[in-house]
Amino acid sequence: MKKLVALMLALALCMSMAVVSASAEEPIKIVMMVDTTVVDQNNGRDAFEARWEELNPGFDLVINQPDHSEYYNNMQKQIASGEFPDVLILSATYYAEYAAAGFLWDMTEAWENSQTKNSGRFYGDSVIDGLKIDGKLYGFAPYRGNGCVTYVKKAWMDACGITEAPTTYEAYIEMLKAFTEKYGTYAVAAAGFVGGEAPFVNYLPEFYQDAYPYFIQQEDGTWVDGFTQENMKAALQRIQDAVKDGLIDKETLTNKTSDARNKFYDDKFGVFTYWAGTWATNLKTNLEANGKDGELVVLKPLEGLPQYYDRVPPVWAITSKCKDPQKVFDAFIDTMLDGGDCQMLWTYGVEGVHWSKSAETVLAGTDKEQTYEDGQFHMRENLEKEGTLYTKNHIDPMLSLASFADGYYDPKEDSVKPEAKAAAELFNENSRLAAIVPSTDAMSELGGDLTTLKGEIIADIALGNISVEEGFARFENEGGLEWSNEIVESLNALNK
């Protein structure tokens, strides 16, 4: 009986220890909020999540992923509710605002001591320095911001007898007029007459030229509101004239980026300013999937016009309400560019879902059919868009800020198409870096309403509802000029 009791006590103790051990080893949950720059539910997100957790044992990744066009509305609502995610992706505008509001964890020291920074493979110090606010780092970018270049359909140029790409604004407008006359439709479409975030003018660069509707720092260090400068009036007159002449799609006012892309694929227009690099391949393949000619001519900035904008990249930030920010940094941020399997996951996706090295034929039965041998790297067919191949996951290999580790296979040369490489190189040689505008109390209080008012006025001018002069009179009458001056004063006070 004594032996039985002893055995039962021993078993009970073991079971108790097992429960404690299981409890202690429960995975640490990381709630991530992201837009569709990471593969979404229709494109193998579950496989991405499972692979990330496999590479980072002890962590449970929970993905909150609103639709791309609704991301910031949803994000703002969640932050306002107080239910902060642990880590989220932010544009430059929200990054500066949320850092100033104390919503983001200061990762300066963590970054300085990180494996990524000290790996010898990282070459993005200038990008990271550009993300610092008052010398402190609140967000991490694994790639350059990139920007937009202007693509022109070669078939449309050929049909109109245009043998050379335009190099001046006058020649550019003549090309748009030729397209409109030949095809009976507008020549240009975009997702809005002005962007909702920096760099604001990247979808209509030929029309805005040197004008910029947000706050800019001059060579002497002082700040001004670009919207109040004379060159903005000239830019808005160019846009109004082009809409009136039928050169720009009136529905640009309500177009989302997906609307503009779909219209381009459907041959509704011939000139599209969109992202450089990988998107050159995306545009080409989607045109061809729609039975259209996919050859595109990429324009250099027109003579006398500024270079394209290289935007401040979206950043991954850890929120100030994260329970253990250092652990989240180590597991989530510091592995993104680990030079191995995790970097491969963030760059190309999941093996067997988004890419493969197995022998197979992709796009079988189409004119783009390609057969690969065992061991030959290739991207696989898009789960959502039949007839097209994946090009990347979150990190564009041409924009990545770190190389893969020595001895680890880098499939970049096998995955990057010639048109993507050419567009990226043209952009890199003809772009300037956009700057982060610091957030002040006046900016936080008035900036949102001011940006909304500017957007409404720009839209009304573009559609011809009001003249340029009437638009600027409205800006003053509805308090815009007063708000603008107050923000400019607060920005210049930072220099004192």
LODRENKE-846043 format. One line per 4 residues: number of its first residue (from 1); their letters; for each residue x negated, y, z of C-alpha. Coordinates in nm, 4 decimals. Layout:
N
NUM> A> X/Y/Z ~ ...
//
This chain:
496
1> MKKL> 0.0000/0.0000/0.0000 ~ -0.2863/0.2388/0.0881 ~ -0.4474/0.1715/-0.2490 ~ -0.1151/0.2385/-0.4265
5> VALM> -0.0636/0.5669/-0.2427 ~ -0.4213/0.6722/-0.3213 ~ -0.3691/0.5882/-0.6880 ~ -0.0465/0.7861/-0.7005
9> LALA> -0.2148/1.0874/-0.5370 ~ -0.5011/1.0663/-0.7849 ~ -0.2598/1.0521/-1.0794 ~ -0.0645/1.3462/-0.9425
13> LCMS> -0.3849/1.5449/-0.9027 ~ -0.4923/1.4646/-1.2574 ~ -0.1546/1.5679/-1.3960 ~ -0.1696/1.8921/-1.1958
17> MAVV> -0.5171/1.9660/-1.3274 ~ -0.4051/1.8867/-1.6802 ~ -0.1160/2.1359/-1.6510 ~ -0.3495/2.4051/-1.5169
21> SASA> -0.6003/2.3308/-1.7914 ~ -0.3325/2.3446/-2.0647 ~ -0.2057/2.6726/-1.9218 ~ -0.5569/2.8175/-1.9129
25> EEPI> -0.6160/2.7177/-2.2727 ~ -0.3008/2.8721/-2.4156 ~ -0.4023/3.0656/-2.7272 ~ -0.4358/3.4422/-2.7079
29> KIVM> -0.1625/3.5999/-2.9185 ~ -0.2575/3.8753/-3.1623 ~ 0.0373/4.0624/-3.3124 ~ -0.0681/4.2094/-3.6448
33> MVDT> 0.1371/4.4662/-3.8379 ~ 0.0431/4.4970/-4.2031 ~ 0.1839/4.5879/-4.5426 ~ 0.1691/4.3627/-4.8467
37> TVVD> -0.1998/4.4304/-4.9078 ~ -0.2271/4.0933/-4.7342 ~ -0.0494/3.8029/-4.9065 ~ 0.3175/3.8049/-4.8121
41> QNNG> 0.5666/3.5282/-4.7392 ~ 0.6263/3.4598/-5.1085 ~ 0.2555/3.4303/-5.1749 ~ 0.1289/3.1850/-4.9179
45> RDAF> 0.1219/3.3900/-4.5986 ~ 0.1889/3.0852/-4.3817 ~ -0.1148/2.9153/-4.5320 ~ -0.3213/3.2302/-4.4695
49> EARW> -0.2098/3.2433/-4.1065 ~ -0.2849/2.8749/-4.0516 ~ -0.6309/2.9054/-4.2062 ~ -0.7133/3.2153/-3.9986
53> EELN> -0.6144/3.0328/-3.6790 ~ -0.8238/2.7336/-3.7864 ~ -1.1260/2.9611/-3.8277 ~ -1.0551/3.1429/-3.5005
57> PGFD> -0.9570/2.8744/-3.2486 ~ -0.7979/2.9949/-2.9280 ~ -0.5935/3.2655/-3.1014 ~ -0.2349/3.2745/-3.2258
61> LVIN> -0.1888/3.5225/-3.5103 ~ 0.1645/3.6653/-3.5346 ~ 0.2246/3.8620/-3.8552 ~ 0.4767/4.1465/-3.8735
65> QPDH> 0.4924/4.2426/-4.2424 ~ 0.7570/4.4864/-4.3683 ~ 0.8002/4.5410/-4.7405 ~ 0.5216/4.7581/-4.8821
69> SEYY> 0.7438/5.0595/-4.9590 ~ 0.9055/5.0463/-4.6138 ~ 0.5916/4.9794/-4.4147 ~ 0.5350/5.3217/-4.2641
73> NNMQ> 0.9016/5.3779/-4.1799 ~ 0.9054/5.0490/-3.9916 ~ 0.5705/5.1175/-3.8309 ~ 0.6794/5.4573/-3.7008
77> KQIA> 0.9978/5.3116/-3.5562 ~ 0.8043/5.0388/-3.3789 ~ 0.5501/5.2825/-3.2333 ~ 0.8328/5.5149/-3.1250
81> SGEF> 1.0028/5.2240/-2.9487 ~ 0.6886/5.1590/-2.7442 ~ 0.6523/4.8033/-2.8773 ~ 0.3015/4.8436/-3.0126
85> PDVL> 0.1424/4.5623/-3.2138 ~ -0.2095/4.4667/-3.1086 ~ -0.3621/4.5583/-3.4426 ~ -0.2215/4.7390/-3.7448
89> ILSA> -0.3251/4.8901/-4.0749 ~ -0.3029/5.2685/-4.1145 ~ -0.3436/5.5253/-4.3892 ~ -0.5750/5.8206/-4.3254
93> TYYA> -0.2885/6.0497/-4.2251 ~ -0.1464/5.8183/-3.9617 ~ -0.4944/5.7207/-3.8472 ~ -0.5854/6.0807/-3.7587
97> EYAA> -0.2449/6.1452/-3.6030 ~ -0.2333/5.8298/-3.3906 ~ -0.5933/5.8710/-3.2759 ~ -0.5161/6.2231/-3.1555
101> AGFL> -0.2028/6.0977/-2.9807 ~ -0.4004/5.8387/-2.7848 ~ -0.2300/5.5429/-2.9522 ~ -0.5559/5.3827/-3.0705
105> WDMT> -0.8386/5.2091/-2.8851 ~ -1.1828/5.3670/-2.9117 ~ -1.3920/5.0978/-3.0815 ~ -1.7111/5.3033/-3.1136
109> EAWE> -1.9175/5.0957/-2.8716 ~ -1.7689/4.7684/-2.9921 ~ -1.8644/4.8568/-3.3499 ~ -2.2196/4.9580/-3.2584
113> NSQT> -2.2692/4.6198/-3.0902 ~ -2.0800/4.4182/-3.3491 ~ -2.2224/4.1297/-3.5462 ~ -2.0960/4.2892/-3.8687
117> KNSG> -2.2804/4.6192/-3.8259 ~ -2.6002/4.4446/-3.7223 ~ -2.5821/4.1614/-3.9744 ~ -2.8068/4.3174/-4.2378
121> RFYG> -2.5321/4.2467/-4.4934 ~ -2.3209/4.5573/-4.4215 ~ -2.3704/4.8549/-4.6553 ~ -2.0738/5.0732/-4.5653
125> DSVI> -2.2218/5.2962/-4.2950 ~ -2.1225/5.6106/-4.4845 ~ -1.7618/5.4903/-4.5026 ~ -1.7525/5.4123/-4.1306
129> DGLK> -1.9112/5.7503/-4.0507 ~ -1.6374/5.9146/-4.2562 ~ -1.3780/5.7457/-4.0359 ~ -1.5141/5.8925/-3.7144
133> IDGK> -1.3068/6.1614/-3.5476 ~ -1.5031/6.3909/-3.3151 ~ -1.7773/6.1315/-3.3257 ~ -1.5555/5.8433/-3.2157
137> LYGF> -1.4387/5.5458/-3.4204 ~ -1.0781/5.4328/-3.3869 ~ -1.0481/5.2165/-3.6965 ~ -1.2414/4.9797/-3.9217
141> APYR> -1.2339/4.9461/-4.2997 ~ -1.3723/4.6323/-4.4674 ~ -1.3737/4.7974/-4.8107 ~ -1.3989/5.1314/-4.9859
145> GNGC> -1.0808/5.3291/-5.0358 ~ -1.0854/5.3143/-5.4160 ~ -0.8671/5.5413/-5.6219 ~ -0.6742/5.5761/-5.9433
149> VTYV> -0.7832/5.6086/-6.3037 ~ -0.5678/5.6794/-6.6053 ~ -0.4899/5.3818/-6.8298 ~ -0.3659/5.4316/-7.1868
153> KKAW> -0.2137/5.1564/-7.3993 ~ -0.4450/5.0973/-7.6942 ~ -0.1552/4.9695/-7.9064 ~ 0.0268/5.3011/-7.8623
157> MDAC> -0.2834/5.4949/-7.9619 ~ -0.3220/5.2786/-8.2717 ~ 0.0440/5.3228/-8.3666 ~ 0.0042/5.7009/-8.3475
161> GITE> -0.3231/5.7067/-8.5385 ~ -0.5228/5.8223/-8.2357 ~ -0.8707/5.6803/-8.2804 ~ -1.0464/5.8404/-7.9825
165> APTT> -0.9410/5.8830/-7.6207 ~ -0.8662/6.2457/-7.5309 ~ -1.1404/6.4353/-7.3497 ~ -0.9626/6.7693/-7.2967
169> YEAY> -0.6276/6.8593/-7.1418 ~ -0.5075/6.9959/-7.4765 ~ -0.5876/6.6681/-7.6526 ~ -0.4272/6.4758/-7.3667
173> IEML> -0.0995/6.6687/-7.4040 ~ -0.1055/6.6178/-7.7813 ~ -0.1396/6.2435/-7.7236 ~ 0.1591/6.2450/-7.4860
177> KAFT> 0.3658/6.4342/-7.7431 ~ 0.2682/6.1854/-8.0137 ~ 0.3753/5.8940/-7.7917 ~ 0.7085/6.0579/-7.7097
181> EKYG> 0.7823/6.1318/-8.0737 ~ 0.6800/5.7849/-8.1927 ~ 0.8557/5.5794/-7.9271 ~ 1.1435/5.8087/-7.8318
185> TYAV> 1.0640/5.7860/-7.4631 ~ 0.8576/5.9603/-7.1988 ~ 0.4812/5.9018/-7.2094 ~ 0.3977/5.9153/-6.8370
189> AAAG> 0.5657/5.7845/-6.5219 ~ 0.4527/5.7783/-6.1615 ~ 0.5665/5.6939/-5.8108 ~ 0.6669/6.0458/-5.7102
193> FVGG> 0.5686/6.3924/-5.8290 ~ 0.3474/6.4139/-5.5220 ~ 0.2212/6.1398/-5.2937 ~ 0.3313/6.1016/-4.9348
197> EAPF> -0.0235/6.0594/-4.8073 ~ -0.3780/6.1570/-4.8965 ~ -0.4948/6.2102/-5.1608 ~ -0.1390/6.3139/-5.2671
201> VNYL> -0.2222/6.3990/-5.6318 ~ -0.3815/6.0721/-5.7416 ~ -0.0906/5.9574/-5.9633 ~ -0.0799/6.2758/-6.1774
205> PEFY> -0.4411/6.3984/-6.1791 ~ -0.4360/6.5541/-6.5273 ~ -0.1514/6.7850/-6.4227 ~ -0.2697/6.8822/-6.0751
209> QDAY> -0.6306/6.9275/-6.1895 ~ -0.8050/7.1374/-5.9202 ~ -0.4901/7.1968/-5.7127 ~ -0.4316/7.0087/-5.3860
213> PYFI> -0.1115/7.0392/-5.1798 ~ -0.2639/6.9634/-4.8402 ~ -0.5211/7.1208/-4.6098 ~ -0.8722/7.1506/-4.7480
217> QQED> -1.1995/7.2609/-4.5966 ~ -1.3919/7.5190/-4.7954 ~ -1.7682/7.5345/-4.8387 ~ -1.8033/7.7769/-4.5483
221> GTWV> -1.6270/7.5297/-4.3173 ~ -1.2987/7.7176/-4.2893 ~ -0.9658/7.5502/-4.3558 ~ -0.6908/7.6622/-4.5934
225> DGFT> -0.3628/7.5127/-4.7075 ~ -0.4117/7.4113/-5.0694 ~ -0.0399/7.4469/-5.1338 ~ -0.0601/7.8245/-5.0828
229> QENM> -0.3412/7.8731/-5.3351 ~ -0.2822/8.0182/-5.6820 ~ -0.4020/7.7030/-5.8595 ~ -0.1040/7.5149/-5.7116
233> KAAL> 0.1379/7.7400/-5.8994 ~ -0.0381/7.6636/-6.2277 ~ -0.0285/7.2893/-6.1548 ~ 0.3437/7.2890/-6.0790
237> QRIQ> 0.4121/7.4864/-6.3968 ~ 0.2267/7.2199/-6.5971 ~ 0.4357/6.9462/-6.4373 ~ 0.7616/7.1345/-6.4951
241> DAVK> 0.6762/7.1950/-6.8610 ~ 0.5857/6.8284/-6.9146 ~ 0.9130/6.7074/-6.7614 ~ 1.1110/6.9597/-6.9634
245> DGLI> 0.9394/6.8434/-7.2833 ~ 1.0206/6.4801/-7.2031 ~ 0.6581/6.3813/-7.1476 ~ 0.7019/6.2762/-6.7838
249> DKET> 0.9757/6.0412/-6.6654 ~ 1.2364/6.2369/-6.4638 ~ 1.2859/5.9275/-6.2493 ~ 0.9329/5.9819/-6.1212
253> LTNK> 1.1172/6.1561/-5.8372 ~ 1.2643/5.8273/-5.7127 ~ 1.0242/5.5708/-5.8587 ~ 0.8492/5.3388/-5.6174
257> TSDA> 0.5117/5.2039/-5.7259 ~ 0.6820/4.8776/-5.8238 ~ 0.9340/5.0691/-6.0402 ~ 0.6575/5.2490/-6.2236
261> RNKF> 0.4627/4.9269/-6.2789 ~ 0.7694/4.7429/-6.4101 ~ 0.8482/5.0230/-6.6525 ~ 0.4903/5.0077/-6.7764
265> YDDK> 0.5153/4.6307/-6.8245 ~ 0.8433/4.6795/-7.0137 ~ 0.6753/4.9257/-7.2526 ~ 0.8852/5.2197/-7.1307
269> FGVF> 0.5774/5.4444/-7.1313 ~ 0.2144/5.4375/-7.2425 ~ 0.0014/5.6346/-6.9923 ~ -0.0236/5.5158/-6.6340
273> TYWA> -0.2539/5.6457/-6.3619 ~ -0.3055/5.3618/-6.1187 ~ -0.5683/5.1888/-5.9093 ~ -0.9094/5.1089/-6.0564
277> GTWA> -1.0824/4.7736/-6.0353 ~ -0.8680/4.4650/-5.9898 ~ -0.5531/4.6478/-6.0976 ~ -0.6972/4.6798/-6.4470
281> TNLK> -0.6660/4.3015/-6.4700 ~ -0.3246/4.2996/-6.3017 ~ -0.1866/4.5516/-6.5507 ~ -0.3336/4.3641/-6.8464
285> TNLE> -0.2057/4.0217/-6.7406 ~ 0.1417/4.1457/-6.6523 ~ 0.1747/4.3260/-6.9851 ~ 0.0750/4.0077/-7.1643
289> ANGK> 0.3145/3.8025/-6.9501 ~ 0.5892/4.0331/-7.0822 ~ 0.4811/3.9704/-7.4398 ~ 0.3089/4.3090/-7.4780
293> DGEL> -0.0417/4.4006/-7.5870 ~ -0.2587/4.4168/-7.2745 ~ -0.5540/4.6178/-7.4060 ~ -0.5973/4.9402/-7.2082
297> VVLK> -0.8251/5.2405/-7.2545 ~ -0.9483/5.3985/-6.9302 ~ -0.9896/5.7764/-6.9441 ~ -1.2762/5.9611/-6.7861
301> PLEG> -1.1742/6.2823/-6.6060 ~ -1.0918/6.5381/-6.8724 ~ -1.3432/6.8124/-6.9449 ~ -1.3343/7.0895/-6.6870
305> LPQY> -1.1235/6.8833/-6.4467 ~ -1.2414/6.7542/-6.1085 ~ -1.3362/6.3930/-6.0592 ~ -1.0887/6.1278/-5.9511
309> YDRV> -1.0258/6.1023/-5.5768 ~ -1.1820/5.8162/-5.3821 ~ -0.9304/5.7943/-5.1011 ~ -1.0118/5.7393/-4.7375
313> PPVW> -0.9566/5.3642/-4.7057 ~ -0.6760/5.2194/-4.4962 ~ -0.8135/5.1237/-4.1581 ~ -0.7510/4.8398/-3.9167
317> AITS> -0.6906/4.9876/-3.5722 ~ -0.6388/4.8262/-3.2331 ~ -0.3670/4.9967/-3.0336 ~ -0.4197/5.1402/-2.6881
321> KCKD> -0.1578/4.9043/-2.5436 ~ -0.3439/4.5909/-2.6541 ~ -0.4075/4.3802/-2.3414 ~ -0.7590/4.2734/-2.4332
325> PQKV> -0.8900/4.4975/-2.7134 ~ -1.2474/4.3685/-2.7001 ~ -1.1343/4.0101/-2.7605 ~ -0.9093/4.1262/-3.0440
329> FDAF> -1.1998/4.3205/-3.1922 ~ -1.4310/4.0204/-3.1709 ~ -1.1810/3.7742/-3.3172 ~ -1.0005/3.9919/-3.5700
333> IDTM> -1.2221/4.2859/-3.6735 ~ -1.5699/4.1403/-3.6352 ~ -1.4922/3.8229/-3.8312 ~ -1.3347/3.9934/-4.1326
337> LDGG> -1.6770/4.0379/-4.2943 ~ -1.8518/3.7403/-4.1346 ~ -2.0303/3.6524/-4.4590 ~ -1.8656/3.3107/-4.4669
341> DCQM> -1.5295/3.1385/-4.4460 ~ -1.3378/3.4233/-4.2826 ~ -1.4619/3.6783/-4.5342 ~ -1.3707/3.4308/-4.8061
345> LWTY> -1.0183/3.4072/-4.6641 ~ -0.9668/3.7843/-4.6473 ~ -1.1165/3.8313/-4.9943 ~ -0.9795/3.5443/-5.2024
349> GVEG> -0.7153/3.3738/-4.9879 ~ -0.6680/3.0075/-4.9057 ~ -0.8373/2.7256/-5.0923 ~ -0.5806/2.5117/-5.2693
353> VHWS> -0.3226/2.7912/-5.2622 ~ -0.4847/3.1040/-5.4040 ~ -0.8099/2.9607/-5.5366 ~ -0.9654/2.6239/-5.5955
357> KSAE> -1.2836/2.4400/-5.6916 ~ -1.0992/2.1243/-5.7943 ~ -1.0689/2.0049/-6.1510 ~ -0.7409/2.1335/-6.2935
361> TVLA> -0.5739/2.3259/-6.5729 ~ -0.4196/2.6618/-6.4844 ~ -0.1497/2.8429/-6.6816 ~ -0.0903/2.5208/-6.8736
365> GTDK> 0.1179/2.5564/-7.1874 ~ 0.0404/2.9260/-7.2324 ~ -0.2095/3.1019/-7.4551 ~ -0.4124/3.1742/-7.1389
369> EQTY> -0.4458/2.8072/-7.0464 ~ -0.7821/2.7301/-6.8889 ~ -0.9256/2.3981/-6.7743 ~ -1.1821/2.3863/-6.4947
373> EDGQ> -1.4223/2.1122/-6.3947 ~ -1.4654/1.9828/-6.0431 ~ -1.6689/2.2332/-5.8396 ~ -1.5929/2.5269/-6.0689
377> FHMR> -1.4411/2.8230/-5.8795 ~ -1.1209/2.9721/-6.0188 ~ -0.8144/3.1618/-5.9053 ~ -0.4819/2.9802/-5.9148
381> ENLE> -0.1444/3.0728/-6.0612 ~ 0.0526/3.3338/-5.8709 ~ 0.3314/3.1722/-5.6676 ~ 0.5644/3.4650/-5.7292
385> KEGT> 0.4680/3.5814/-6.0780 ~ 0.4642/3.2880/-6.3145 ~ 0.2073/3.3141/-6.5899 ~ -0.0394/3.5253/-6.3922
389> LYTK> -0.3342/3.4403/-6.1714 ~ -0.4258/3.5703/-5.8290 ~ -0.7135/3.8191/-5.8307 ~ -0.7785/3.8730/-5.4594
393> NHID> -0.6242/3.8742/-5.1140 ~ -0.6827/4.1788/-4.8912 ~ -1.0401/4.2736/-4.9783 ~ -1.1183/4.3617/-5.3378
397> PMLS> -1.4559/4.1923/-5.3999 ~ -1.5715/4.4978/-5.5950 ~ -1.4993/4.7276/-5.3000 ~ -1.6169/4.5102/-5.0116
401> LASF> -1.8583/4.6739/-4.7661 ~ -2.0574/4.3581/-4.6950 ~ -2.2136/4.0820/-4.8976 ~ -2.1714/3.7136/-4.8242
405> ADGY> -2.4433/3.5479/-4.6165 ~ -2.7483/3.3973/-4.7843 ~ -2.6674/3.0483/-4.9018 ~ -2.2898/3.1050/-4.8999
409> YDPK> -2.1322/3.0863/-5.2426 ~ -2.0040/3.4271/-5.3568 ~ -1.7509/3.3763/-5.6354 ~ -1.7452/3.7439/-5.7319
413> EDSV> -1.9030/3.6990/-6.0729 ~ -1.6655/3.4119/-6.1523 ~ -1.3525/3.5936/-6.0355 ~ -1.3952/3.9524/-6.1541
417> KPEA> -1.2700/4.0086/-6.5079 ~ -1.4568/4.2382/-6.7510 ~ -1.1749/4.4950/-6.7661 ~ -1.1649/4.5176/-6.3856
421> KAAA> -1.5400/4.5609/-6.3630 ~ -1.5369/4.8303/-6.6324 ~ -1.2560/5.0266/-6.4652 ~ -1.4274/5.0048/-6.1268
425> ELFN> -1.7602/5.1220/-6.2655 ~ -1.5979/5.4166/-6.4481 ~ -1.4204/5.5171/-6.1287 ~ -1.7304/5.4832/-5.9122
429> ENSR> -1.9246/5.7068/-6.1501 ~ -1.6495/5.9696/-6.1701 ~ -1.4991/5.9985/-5.8220 ~ -1.5296/6.2141/-5.5113
433> LAAI> -1.4471/6.1175/-5.1540 ~ -1.1308/6.2575/-4.9991 ~ -1.1695/6.3857/-4.6442 ~ -0.9831/6.3107/-4.3231
437> VPST> -0.8008/6.6168/-4.1900 ~ -0.8192/6.6321/-3.8100 ~ -0.4952/6.6195/-3.6171 ~ -0.4067/6.9110/-3.3902
441> DAMS> -0.1038/6.9854/-3.1737 ~ 0.0266/7.2181/-3.4429 ~ -0.0302/6.9505/-3.7069 ~ 0.1552/6.6905/-3.5008
445> ELGG> 0.4440/6.9270/-3.4309 ~ 0.4821/7.0921/-3.7701 ~ 0.2944/6.8777/-4.0233 ~ 0.5764/6.6321/-4.0954
449> DLTT> 0.8384/6.8992/-4.1630 ~ 0.5889/7.1004/-4.3657 ~ 0.4979/6.8051/-4.5871 ~ 0.8676/6.7252/-4.6365
453> LKGE> 0.9428/7.0838/-4.7368 ~ 0.6523/7.0873/-4.9810 ~ 0.7727/6.7610/-5.1346 ~ 1.1263/6.8951/-5.1805
457> IIAD> 1.0003/7.2150/-5.3418 ~ 0.7634/7.0277/-5.5735 ~ 1.0487/6.7975/-5.6810 ~ 1.2859/7.0884/-5.7494
461> IALG> 1.0223/7.2711/-5.9524 ~ 0.9274/6.9572/-6.1453 ~ 1.2882/6.8879/-6.2435 ~ 1.3430/7.2516/-6.3453
465> NISV> 1.6028/7.3196/-6.0780 ~ 1.4072/7.6269/-5.9703 ~ 1.1177/7.8263/-6.1088 ~ 0.7706/7.8140/-5.9598
469> EEGF> 0.8164/8.1604/-5.8084 ~ 1.1541/8.0627/-5.6620 ~ 0.9945/7.7572/-5.5103 ~ 0.7285/7.9572/-5.3306
473> ARFE> 0.9884/8.2094/-5.2155 ~ 1.1803/7.9190/-5.0623 ~ 0.8602/7.8000/-4.8983 ~ 0.8266/8.1341/-4.7211
477> NEGG> 1.1972/8.1801/-4.6443 ~ 1.2359/7.8357/-4.4843 ~ 0.9376/7.8759/-4.2542 ~ 0.6812/7.6827/-4.4558
481> LEWS> 0.4312/7.9660/-4.4765 ~ 0.4577/8.0328/-4.1036 ~ 0.4057/7.6632/-4.0218 ~ 0.1170/7.6462/-4.2663
485> NEIV> -0.0584/7.9453/-4.1118 ~ -0.0165/7.8019/-3.7626 ~ -0.1734/7.4702/-3.8670 ~ -0.4585/7.6451/-4.0496
489> ESLN> -0.5258/7.8522/-3.7381 ~ -0.5359/7.5379/-3.5221 ~ -0.7764/7.3657/-3.7619 ~ -1.0098/7.6642/-3.7722
493> ALNK> -1.0024/7.6797/-3.3930 ~ -1.1762/7.3394/-3.3930 ~ -1.4809/7.5071/-3.5481 ~ -1.5149/7.7596/-3.2660
//
